[in-house]
């Protein structure tokens, strides 16, 4: 798109002229193609000189003059305009494209230091330098070309227009509306605080009864990805990585630098394809024949020995021929002399290059599990600067295209000199830097995928069982400006948590009249994106059709529903003392407390800190859906994607669950979450014997408590599980999981005879504990998701050096804080310490990849052009010009000018 400009600029009445006392311009280097030439295709490409009295030139002169007056502290009031551009400068209108509708781009040319200025914002710092620096020392110039700083940083520091450097070149309208008025409007505005992430607890919705089988299905890729990640066996590592994900690929051998800590061992790449490789290997107790086949002679002998005919008549057996000795022993009881070994092979597209690598699970790491060290980045920066300064200028554009032909897996160059291998490192720096930038850009994109229609029933308001009306919606960070309520009105008896949730689902999240809640479950006006509701007066509940998604591209990772993800917040940030529907954080186990007695530092620590309080949280995503929320930038509503599911915390593997610990709303706050608690229930103390200790506070194991009466509303086939679910929390969780494992997702067709996906194993020494009662779920904003959970990541061979290095630091030396990004990968610390941060939605994964690659190459090309222009005007030319000026020094300059140096 061309940078067009309006023709409405006129000089103000009685302008105050600003003249340049000096210039770094040279008319001899101005463009020569100033005449219109139409080629055979009807295209033009020429630079039309713009006179000073033309609207475009007037707009530039007014804009630059106004900013110079502000920077130089000139009196306010007059209309400051450049009398002319610096000597040797000329403004051009670049016409390119069809002759009838060419593209128009304004360029200011003539500087011996800069090839061209593409906008007023680019020229203003350079013009200020010409006005104030009598020595013309280029190191004092703050423009993007002399200071080698991105234009957006310069514009922010100088308070220039918020438009990009290229777009700001087109000045539409007069100066007061394009420069002054924008500054006046923006200055008093305070930056809008980012929206608080949403987190709330609700009852899990129930699916609508279906009279026919499901007509929607889960993608086969989803089922394979989740089951492959959960399967683990001897000599078989679970498959973590999925097509389209960005990973770190091992280079064997590494690209060696000048020092070992500068070696490039891992290269970012894209998973292009994967397949299973199978091989039969000999068992340790058996040998292989020379041709590579397993030796099976002993099996034939065993089969012959077990032949009944051979026992009765050996001679007849021998005469019968080879049938008893050479027939394959199909039912031999001996152990097979081989075993089958399977592993995954990934085809990785190495970013920044056109090369592919074939690697196994042991040679790949997740993107968040690794980052190049500071030594590598510093060496890469130095070598990149050296590369840009030494490549021939006439080959710079060619080298930019040839950069993709570099092969990181090529053998090291061999030579007699000790450092001959370093030539490969020097060639690898440019594509390696480009690859890192591509991966970083890709981590900023996100997209929900695999849309489907979910039907569930919303009970009518007031149908929920009565219970405490304690609000369970909790934002992670309370708004600082919100004052505490003075005297909240008493809640009504029917305004339970469930009634508020169901009301929000059916009536656009507006609390029912007279609810009296000080903080509703969902802040109004907010609603799910649904259609097909029944009339609100229905007493049988409403069937809601909601658009949901089965997958999510989250930065560099592929996430599916029904699998575990890490959350950013710590356990102590999510209902740290528990609520009526959230269990309090679990404390340390008895064995942990015993082991800490000999540790003086831990002996005086808060026991809750030794439990799950400061660890991370996990969510098993059950649903991805859209909600309508108020537009923070104006009127109306916008859509926001949220995730729902059960949330888990990490507890010690020998931590014991007890009944009292699962009744947080009824027991005393003191002692919440510990493995052994005996809180006061319902505000009354248990009976005591002789006023002493509690006697028989639990049912006697010799006489267990009677089972509750069956609920007549529960179907017969579910009666047993419903009764058992009331006996203990473990039975309740198991019954709920078996009953509701596929409540809503049962509407999707699954593979035949498949079972619900189990939880993956927790980090070594821990187990997962749900923090909500059965039939409840947490709804959170996607911004609270850190990324995927990789079980057993610390046992990966490529992670062993990192984990060992992190363990070598004691807590007193800050080892826990310095390596928090490592521990966060398995939930030992909150996920915020190592998290994906997507911010921009894109329509497809292909568009994500294309834009990430284009943006990285554009940034590289901009730096390439800056270096190229700096080399086209070396210091020698400036020194020769300075010698000529010594004979006739212009006004405002001295005879002691020094030769300028390139930064």
N, C-alpha and C positions, 0 to 999 in steps of 0.2 A: 504494500500500500504506500502510495506516495505521500510525502509530507507537504500537503497543499497549504496555501496561505491566502488570506483574504486581501482584497485591494482597498481597504477602507482606511489605511494609515495616512494621516496627513500631519504636517508639522504644526505644533501648537503655536498660538499667537505669542509673540515676543519670547522665543526660546532663549535659554542660556546655553551658549556653546561650550563644549568641553573638547579641548584639543590635546593631542598626544605630544608630549615634549620629545619623545624618542620613539624609535621603531626597530624591530628586528626583521622587517620585511625586505624582500628582494624581488623586484619586478621581473627579473630574468628567469625566475623559476615558476612564474604563473603558468596555468594551463595554456596549451597552444591550440587545442581543438575547440575553437570558439565559433566556428561556422557550421551552419546546419547542413548536414550531408545525409541524404536519404539513400539507404542501401537497397539492394534488390528485393528485400522482403518488406519494404516500407517502414523500416525501423530507423530511428535517429539516436545518436549518442554524442551530445556536444555540451559544452559549458558556455552558457550565454552570460556575458557580463551584465550586471545589474547596475544601472546608473544610481547616483546618490539620491535623486529626487523621485525614484520609483517607490511604490508603496512597500515592497519587501525591504528595501534598504532603509527606508524611513522607520519601519517597525524595528529593525535591528538597532538602528542608531538611538531610538528612543528607549528601548529596553536596556541596552548596555549603559547608556548615559544615566538613566535613573538609578541603576544599581551602583555605578561608580560614585555617584553623588552621595549615596547612603554610606558606602564603605569609606569614602574620603572625608566624611563629616561635613559636607557642604551645607550651607543654610537651607532650611526648608522653605518651600513656597515656590521658587522658580521651577520652570519645566526644563530640565537638563537634557540636552541632546548632543550626541557626537557631531562635531562639525564635519568630520570625515573619518574614514578608517585610517589606521596607521599607514605611514608612507610605505609604499610597496605592496599594500594589501588591496584586494579586490573581491567583492562579493559576486558570486556566480549563481545562476539558476541551472542546475544540471537537468537537462532534458534527455530522457531515455525511454525508449519504447516505441509504440506505434506513432507515426507522425501526426495523426489526428488526435490522439489522446495520450501524450507521453507522460511519464512520471516526472514530477518536479521535486527536486531536492536542493535546498539552498546550502551553499558551502562558502566559507570565507577562507581564501587562500592567500599565500604570500609570505608566511613566516618561514624563516630558515630552520626553525626548530620543529615546526608542526606542519604536516602535509596539508591539513585542512581542518577547520572547525565546523562541526556539523550543526551547532545550535548556539544560541546566545548564552545558555548556561555553560557551555564548554569554553566560550571566549571570555566571559566576564572575569574569571580569575587571572587569565593571561593579560587582559587589558589593564587590570588593576596593577599587575606587576610592571607593565610598561609605564604606567603613570607614576609609580612610587620608587622604583629601583633605578637609580641613576647609573649604577654599575652594570646593569643588565646581566647580573649573575643569575644564570638559569636555575641554580639550586634554590633561589628564593621564590620562584614561581610556583603557585599552588594549583595550576591547571592539571587535568588528568594526564596530559602528554608529558609535561615536564616533571611532575611529582610522581607519575606512575601510580596513581590511585584511581580506583573506579569512580565514575562520575556520580553515581548515586550517593557515595560517601561525601564527596565534595558538595553536592547540592544540599545534603542534610546539614552539613556543618555550616554552610553559608546561608542557610534559610532560603534557598532558591525555590523555584516552583517544584511541586511534587511530581510533575510529569517526568518521564524519562528523557534522557538527553536528546534522543532522536526526535521524539514527538514534540518536545518543547521548541523545536526549531520553527514550527508552523505557528505563527502568532496570529490568532483570530481576533479581530477587533482592535480597539485602541488600547493604549498603555494603561489607563486607569482600570479597565476590566480585566486585563490579562496579567498584570503584575501587582498593582497596588491593592485592588479590591480583594484578590485572593489572599494576600498576606493579612489584610485586616480581618477577614473572616476566620482565618485559621489560627491566628495568634491567641484569641481568648478561649478557644476550644481546648478542653482537656482531653487527653487520650482516653478513649473508651476502654474500660477494664474488660479483659476477656471474660466471656460467660463462664459461670461456675459449672464444673462438670456435674451432671445429674446422677444421683444414686438414690434408689428407693426400694423398699421391700413390699411385695404384694403376694396375694395368693396366686398360685399358678392357675391360669385359665384352663377349663375343661373342654375337650373337643366335643363337637356336635356329633350326635349319633348318626352314623352313616348306614344306609340300607344296602349299599352296593360297595364293592371293593374300591380301593383307591385308584383314581385315574391320573395321579401325579406320581412322579418317581424321583428317587435320589440319583444324582449323577453317578455312574459307575466309577468315575475318577475319585469321587469323595469316599465311597465305601472302600476302595482299594487303598487310598492314602491313609485313612484312619486305621484300618486293620493292619496295614504294613508297619505303621508307626508303633502299634501296640504289641506286635509279635516279636518275641525274642527267644532264641534257643541257643544251644551250644554251637559255637562257630558260626553264628548267624546274628548279625547286628540288625536291629530294627531300622527300617527305612524312614529317615527323617525328611529327606529333601524331595521336593515336588517340582513338576515342570513349571517353568516361568519364574522360579525363585532365584534370588541373587545369593550366592554363597562364596566362600573363600576356597580356592582350589590350590592344592599343594603342588609346588614345582620341584621336581626331582631331576637333576640337581638344582639347588637354589641359584639365583642370580647373585653372585658374590660381589660385595662392595669392598671398600678399602679396609674395613674392620668387620669382624663377625657380627656385631650388633647392627650393621647396616645391610646385611644380606636380605634379599627379598625371597622369602620362603612361600608366601601365599599371594595369589593373584585373584582379584574379584572376577567372578564369572556368572553366567546365566545357565541354569539347568535347561538344556535343549531337549534331551531325551534320556530315557533310562530303560534298562532291561535286566532280567535275571540271567545269571550265568551259572550253569550246573556242571559239576565235575565229580567223578567217582575217584576217591582216593583210597589207598590201601590202609587197612587198619594197622596199628603199630605192631601187633603180634603176627601179622602176615607179611609176606614178601611179594614183590611183583616179579613177573617173569621178564625176560630180556625184551620181549616185544611190547611190554607195558601192560599186559593183561594180568588180572589177578590169578594167582595159583589156586585152582579149584580141585586138584587131585585128591586132597584129603576128603573132600565132600563126596566124591565118587566112591572112595573106599568106604566111607561111613555108610553110604547108601547100599553098597554091596554087602557089607557086614550085617545090615539090618534086614536083608531080603530073606523072608521065611523059606523060600525054596532053596536058597543056598545052604541053610542050616540042615535041611532034611536030606538033601542029595547034592553034595559038593560037585560030584562028577557031572551030574546032569546040568548043574548050573554052569559048569565050565563048557559043557558041550552046547549049551543053548546059545553060545555066542556072546557078543558084547552087550546084550540087552540088560544084564544085571550089573555090569561094571562101568558101562559108558553112558547109560541113560541119565540125563540130567536129574539130579536129586531135587525134585520139585518140593517135597515136603521134608527135607532133611532138617533135623533139629539143631544142627550146629550153627554157630554164629557166622554170618556172612563175612568174608574176608575183606570187604570194602565198606565204606560209608559214603553217603552222598553229601557233598558240600555245595551250598548255594550262597551266592552273594550278588549284590546289585552293582551294576556298572553304569555310571553316569556319563553322558556326553555333555561336556561343559563348553559353552561358547565364552572364550576369554574376552572380557570387555576391553574396548580400545584397540582390538586387533581383529583379524579375520581368521584366527586360529581356533581349533577345538582340541580339547583334551579329554581322554577317557580315563576315569578315575573310579575308585571304589569308596565305600563309606568311610574307611579309615583315612582317606585323603581329602576329605571335604569337611568344612566347618560351617555352621550357620553364620549369617552375616553379622549378627550382634555378638557373636562369641569371640570376635577378633577385631583388632584395629591396629594399623601400622604404628610402630613405635615412633617416638619423637626423633630418634637417631635416623630412621629411614626417611622420614618426611624432611628433615633438615638437609640430609645429603641429597635427596631428590630435588629439593628446591635449588640448591647450589649447582647441581649438574644441569638442571633445566636452564638456569640463567646462562651458564657457560655454553650450553648447546645453542641457545638462541643468538648468542654473540659470535659464535664461530662458524655456523653454517653459512655457506656462500649466499649472498643476497639474491642472486639470480636463481637460486635453487630453493629459496625458502618456501614458496608456494608449492613446489614439487615435493619437498620433504614433508609437508603437512599431509599430503595425500598418501605418501609412502609409509607414513607412520603405522598404518594398520597392517602392513605386511610383516611387521616384526613378530617373531615366534618366540615366546618366553620359554619354550621347551627345547629350543635348539641347543646343540652341544656348545660347550664353552670353546672359544677360540684358543688354539694351542700355539704357543710360541716359546722362543728361548728366553724372552724377558720375563721376570717374575710377575709383573702386573699385566700380562697380556690378556688375562681373563677379564680385566676391568673394562675392556672395550664393549663387551656385551652389556654391562651395567649402564654405561653411558648411553647406549642406544635404547635401553629399556626404560629410561627415566621418563621420556615424553609419553609413550603409550601407557605406562603405569600411572602417571599422574592423571591422564585422561580417564582411565578406567575407574580410578577412585572417585573422580568427580561424577561420572555417569551413575555409579552405584549410589552415591550420596543424593543425587537428584531424584533417583527412582524411589528412595526411601520417603519422599515427601508426598507420594501419591497414594490414593486409596479408592476402592470401588467395591460395593456389594454386588454379588453375582448370584445367578441361578434363582430367579424370582419364582415364587409360587404363591397360591392363594390358600390361606389358613382359615378354617372355620372353627369357631369356638363359641361357647354359650356364656353369656353374661347374665348372672342371676339378677333378678329385680332388686331394687334398693330395699334394704331392710330385711332381706332374707337371710343374712348371715347370722350365725350364732352370736349371742351377746358376749362381750368380752371387754377387756380394758380398752379405753379409747385413747391410749397413749400413742401419739403420732409416731410413725416409723419411717417417714421420709427423712433422709438425712443428706444434706449437701456436705461434701468433703470439707469445704472451707466456708464457714458462715460469713455472710456479707459484713464487712467492717462498719459500714455506715448504717446498718439496721439497728435501731435501739431496741432494747429488750422490752417485751410487752409489759405494760403496767399492771393490768388486772384482767387476765383472760377470762371470758365468760365461761361458765360451767358447761362442759360438753353434754350433749343430749345422750340419752341411753341408747338410741339406735345408731349413733354415729360411730360405728366400729371401724377398725382398720379395713376390714373386708368390704364394708358398705361404701367407704370412701373410694376404694379402688374400683369396685364395680360401678359406682356412680361415675367415676372419671372415664371408664370405658364406654359407658352408654350415653352420657350427657356431656361430652366434650370437657371432662375434667372439672366441671363447675360443682363445688360442694353442694350437697342438698340443703335446702332451706332449713335454718335453725340448727345446723350441725354444730356451730359454736367452736369449731377447731381454729386454733390460732395459726396453724401452718398446715395447709391441706397436703394431701399425699402428692398431688401433682399441681404445680403452680398454674393457676388459670391465666389466660384461656389456652389450654393445651389439650390435644386429643389425639387418639390414634388415627392413622390414616385408614379408614375403613369405609365400606359401603354396604348396602343391603341390610340396614338395620330394620328390625320390626318396630311396630308402634311402641312408644314409651310406656303406654298404659298396660302392656302385656304383663301378666302375673306369672307366666311360665318361663320367663327369661328371654333373652334376646340372642339370636344367632348372628354373630359378627363375622364378616369376611375381611380378613386383614392381609395385606401384601407383606409377605416375608421373603427372606433370602436364605439360601443354604450355604453360601460361601462369602468370602471377603478377601480381597487383595489389600493387604495392610502393609504398605511400604514394600519391602523386599520379600515379604512372607505371604504364603497362601494359607489362610485359616478357613476351617470348615466348622459348621455347627456340630454339636455333639462331641467336641473335643475341648481339652483344657487349655486355657490361656492364662498368662500372668497379668495381674493388675498393678497399677502404679502405686496405689496407696498401701500403707502399712496396716496391719491388723488393729493397732491402737488408734488409727484414724477412723475406723468404721465401728461406731457404737462401742467405745472402749469399756463401758460398764454394762453393756448389754441392754436390751429393751424387751418388750413383751414378745417380740418375734425374732430377736437376734440373741444368740447365746453370747455370754461374755467370753473374752479371750481365755484360752486354756493356759493354765500354769505349767510349770515343769513337772515331770514325773518324779516319783519317789526315788528312783535310781539316780536321776540327775541331781536332786537335792543332796543325796548321800555323797555323790562324787564331788560336789562342790564344797563340802565341809573342810577339806584339806586345802582349798584354794582361798587364801586370805582376801584376794580382790573380789571374788564372787560371793564370799560368805556375807559381806555387808551390802551386797547389791539387792535391789528390789526383786523378789522372786518372780514377779510378773515379767520382768525383763528377760528372765531366763526361759520363759515359756514362748508362746506364740505372739505375744503382744507386739514385738518389734520386727517380726518377720513379715514376709509378703503374703498377699492373698491370691487365690486362684479362682477362676470361674469356668465352669463347664457350660459353654454357650448352648442354650436350648433354642433360642430364637434371635433373629436379626430382623428388625422391622422399623418402619417409619412412624414418626409422630409429628404433629403440627404444633409448633411453638411460636410465640410472638417474635416478630422480626426486631432484633435489637437496633437496627439502623433506620427504622421507620415503621409506618403503619403496616398492618397486614400480618400474615402468618408465613412461616417458612417451614420446610421439612427438615427433620433431624433424624439421623439413624441411631438406633440404640440396640443394646444387646441385653438379653435376659437369660437367667439360669441360676443354678445353685452355686454358692460361693463356699470355698474351702479354705481352711487354715492349716498350717503345719504344726503338728504336735509330735512329741517323742513317741517312738514306736512302741514303748511299753506304757504309755500314758493310759490311764484307766478312766473310762466314762462311767459316771454314776447318775442316778436318777435326779438328785437335787441339782446337779450342774446343768440340767436341761430345763430347769424351771426358773429362769433368771428374773422373771417379773414378780415371782412370789417369794423369793428368798432374800435374806439380808445381803446388802451389797458387800459387806466384809467377807472376804474369802471367795469371791466370785471367780470362777474359772479354774480353781485349783483341782487337782486330780481327786482329792478326797475332801469333800465339803459336806457339812451337815447344817445347812442354813435353816432359819426359822421359816416355816411354811404358813401362809395365810395369816400371819401376824400372831400366831399362838405358839407357845413352846410345847414340845413333845412331853408326854408324861414322864415323870422322874420317880425313881424308887427312893423313898425316905429323904426326899429333897436333895438327893445327890445327883450322880451322873444319869444320863439318859439310859433307860432300860428298855430293851427290845424296840429301838427306834425303827428297825427294819423288820419285815416279815421273817418269821422263823424259817430256816431252811427245812426243818422237819415238818412244817405245816405251811406250805406256800399259800399266798393270798388267793382267794377264789377268783376265777375268771369272771370278767364282766358279762352281763347279759347281752345276747346278740341284738344288734340293731335291726329292727324289722324292715328298715328301708334299704338295707344292704342286700344285694343279690346273694343267693345261696352259694354260688361258686366262690364268692369273695368273703364269706362269713368267717372262715378260719383265719385268713390273713388279717381281717379287720379286728378280730378279738386279740390275736397275738400282738398286733401293733400297739395295743394299750398296755402291755405288760412291761416294756422297757424301751428306751430310746433306740437301742440297736435293732430290736425287732421292728420298731416303727419305721426306722430308716430303710431296713431291708424290705419290709412289706410295701412301703411307698415306692421304692425303686422298682420292685417287680410289678407293681400295679400301674405306675405312671411313667415307666421308662420311655414309652412311646405314646404318651397321651396325645399331644398335638402332632408330633411327627409321624404318628401312625397313619396319618392321611397321605403319607408318601409311601409308595411301593418300595419295599426292601427286597434284597435277595432272598430266595426261598430258604427256609430253615436257618436264617441268620438270627443272631441274638443281639440285644442292645450292646453298645460299646461300653466296656468297663473303664474305670479310671486307670490311668497309667501309674506305674510305681512312683512313689515319692522319692525325694532325695534320701540317700543312705542314712539310716538312723531315725527316720521320720515316717509319718503316715499322714494321710489327709483326713480332716475332720470337718463335716459340714457345720456351718455356723447358723443355719436356719432350721426350723422344724420342717417335717415333711409337708409337701403340698404348698410350699412357699418358694419364691424366687426373688432375685434381686434384678432390678432394671438399672442399667448404667449407661452413660454416654460412651460412645466409642473412644473418646479421648482418654478414658481411664484404662484402656487396654495397652499393655506394654508390648506384648508380642506372644509368640508361641512358647510352649513349655517343651523342653527337650529332656526327657527322663534319662538319667545316666550320662549327662553331658560331661561331668567331671571325670568320667572313666574313659573318655575318648582319648586315643593316643596322642592327638595333636593338642589336646588341652592339658595333658600331664605337666609339661614344663610351666605353663601359666599357673596352674593350681599349686605346684610345688613352690614356685617363687612367691605366690601370695601367702602360703602357709609359713614361709620362712620369716615373715614379719610378725612380731608380737603385737598385741593390742596396745601396749604402751607406746610402741613406735608408730602408731597410726596405721598398722597393717590392715585393720578392718576397713578404715575409711579410704585408704589409698586403693584398695582392690574391691571397692563396693560394687563395681560393675561386674566383677566375676561372680560374687556371691548372689547377686540379684538374678542371675540366669537360672538358678534353681530355687528361688524363693526364700533363701536364707536372709535376704534383705529385701525391702520393697522394690518393686519393678521400676520405679522412677529412676533408679540409678543406672539402668541399662534398658532403654525403652525406644521403641519406634515412635516417630513423631510425624505421621502423615498430616498434611494440611490442605491438600488440593485434590478435588475429585476429578477423575478423568473417565472418559466414556468406555474405554476398553484397555486391556493390558497392552495391546499393540501400540496404542497411542501413548501410553505411559513410557514404553521403551523408546519410541521414536522421539518424544519430546525430551526425555532425559539425555539421550545421545546428542540431539541437536543443541540443547542448551549448553552442554559441556563443551562441544566443539566450537560453539560461538564464542564462549569465554576464552577458550584457547586461541581462537583466531584473533580476537581483539588484542590479546597480549602480544601475539605474533606481529600484528600490524604496528603496534606501538614500538616494539623493538626494531622493527624494520625501518620505521621512519627515523628513529633515533640514530640508526646506523647510516642512513642515507645522508645525514648531516653531522658528520663526525666533528670532534673538537678542532681538528686541524683547519677545517674551512673557517670556523669561527675565529681562530687565531689569526689567519691570514686577513680576514676582514678587519680584525682589530688593529693590525699593523697599518692597513690603509687608512683607518680612521685616525691614527696618531698624527698623520700629516695635517689633516683638517678635522679636528674634533668638533662634533656637533654641539649645539647648545645643551647644557645640562649633563655632559659627560666629562670624564677626567682622562688624563693621559696615562693613568696607571691601571687601565683595565687589564684584568687577568684572563687567561684562557679558561673558558668554561669547561667543566667536566661533566661527563654523563654519569648519572647516578647508577 
